[in-house]
Amino acid sequence: MNPLEQLVAPELAAFQSRTPKSRAWYERAAKVMPGGDTRTGTFHLPYPLFISRGQGCRLWDADGNEYLDFLNNFTSLLHGHAHPKVHQALIEQGTQGTVHGTANELQVLLAEMLTARVPSVERLRFCNSGTEATLFALRAAKAFTGRVKIMKMEGGYHGSHDQVAVAMAPPYDSRPAGLSPGALSEVILGRYNDLDRTASLIRQHRDELAAVIVEPVMGAGGSIPAAAEFIRGLRTVTEECGVLLILDEIITFRLGYGGMQEHLGVRPDLTAFGKIIGGGLPIGAFGGRADVMATYDPTRPGAIVHSGTYNGNAATMAAGIATLELFDRPAVAALNAAGDGLRARLNGIIANHGVDAEVVGFGSTMQLHFAKGPITTPAQTHAGNRAAQQAMHISLLNRGAFTAARQMYVLSTAMNDATLADFATQFEAALGPIAAALRTPEPAGSAR
Ligand SMILES: Cc1ncc(COP(=O)(O)O)c(C=O)c1O
């Protein structure tokens, strides 16, 4: 065993002895769900924690262990769990029915809130997930331009439909299991934060490209912010080439009152939304230029079919409205400042421990990478030390901090200074031994 493995073995044993009920649920789950889980990103070894309840910024597992929730359902929870106002909105809507099979007023109210916050969004439609939001935004772009190819970035994540499910991790030119061949041949891969290369690919493929889709801060790709010049440069070149620009703000909408596009001063043709706008219930939305979105107008011949049994359902709309009402400009600024402060503090701890690692991010979302900074591309993320990330994950769980296995940390407005200080303490306690193990030379002949 190398020094890191020697460190992880007792942490795994401690995890197992603290969580026998999660283990029992996992064994039962494995009989009805492949791999005992129903979401790739939530699975981790030796088995996922089964969480029974959440309140504010805390979670309790099936064994009654308490955790600080620094994941917030991969960014979708803005105010933590069971916020009284969101809860109340759900109770009230529950008494009126959750979905009625036709249009409802709440759809209009939430759409008005979003279009008021994001001026580039002149019209929008609701769907049930971020995957659907990027699928339908891309479909609008294809219908509008009459072209079929799209550009996404190497390492970019925009959900699970075929065209965006390629090149999520290296090797970027391979076809993941189950995808159609068109998924590779109809996708041009740009490189995040490399404007020269990406712009020249757009120019080269201008006659075939319907759209470029990009996140202003890469989420699953490693919480890596785009350089402002990169996104602004993409806007200039796409405009010059008649290719639509789609900003995937499914995560990043929480980073600005009007999303990251407000910070960047960029007006995309289309934007994809999800996560926080559903207030903790499933949602997606896509919108932008009125002329592009008119491809969905059912009164026009040949309109795109956009079905979805739960599109704009009243329960989700009510929770989304309550959530955004609480997230005014001062609240956005306070949450971003709290995240920036935490990130600086964690990077200070890393510097004190003299380890090649960096916490990168923007405002309330960030990720720890065991790689030499500055980290600006997802390729650096993928080349980082995954074993150290896993060690950090299990150590943090054992210290009462719930994070993404890949070490993404997400804040909610339910946290205060004491919560952040507690997390920093847990982070330092977990990092210290890992940093020491990484500095220890491996015994000769040991396998990594
Ligand atoms: C940037 C981005 N786009 C799209 C998606 C897909 O959203 P959903 O999981 O709601 O389908 C996600 C989900 O994590 C995301 O982070």
PDBQT file of the ligand as one rigid body, heavy atoms in Angstrom, charges set to zero:
ROOT
HETATM    1  C1  LIG A 501     -24.090  22.791 -16.781  1.00  0.00    +0.000 C 
HETATM    2  C2  LIG A 501     -25.119  21.717 -16.744  1.00  0.00    +0.000 A 
HETATM    3  N1  LIG A 501     -25.883  21.506 -17.819  1.00  0.00    +0.000 NA
HETATM    4  C3  LIG A 501     -26.835  20.554 -17.822  1.00  0.00    +0.000 A 
HETATM    5  C4  LIG A 501     -27.050  19.756 -16.723  1.00  0.00    +0.000 A 
HETATM    6  C5  LIG A 501     -28.115  18.706 -16.735  1.00  0.00    +0.000 C 
HETATM    7  O1  LIG A 501     -29.120  19.044 -15.834  1.00  0.00    +0.000 OA
HETATM    8  P1  LIG A 501     -30.112  17.923 -15.265  1.00  0.00    +0.000 P 
HETATM    9  O2  LIG A 501     -29.303  17.071 -14.332  1.00  0.00    +0.000 OA
HETATM   10  O3  LIG A 501     -31.189  18.686 -14.584  1.00  0.00    +0.000 OA
HETATM   11  O4  LIG A 501     -30.608  17.151 -16.439  1.00  0.00    +0.000 OA
HETATM   12  C6  LIG A 501     -26.274  19.935 -15.586  1.00  0.00    +0.000 A 
HETATM   13  C7  LIG A 501     -26.456  19.074 -14.408  1.00  0.00    +0.000 C 
HETATM   14  O5  LIG A 501     -25.628  18.964 -13.538  1.00  0.00    +0.000 OA
HETATM   15  C8  LIG A 501     -25.271  20.935 -15.600  1.00  0.00    +0.000 A 
HETATM   16  O6  LIG A 501     -24.487  21.127 -14.543  1.00  0.00    +0.000 OA
ENDROOT
TORSDOF 0
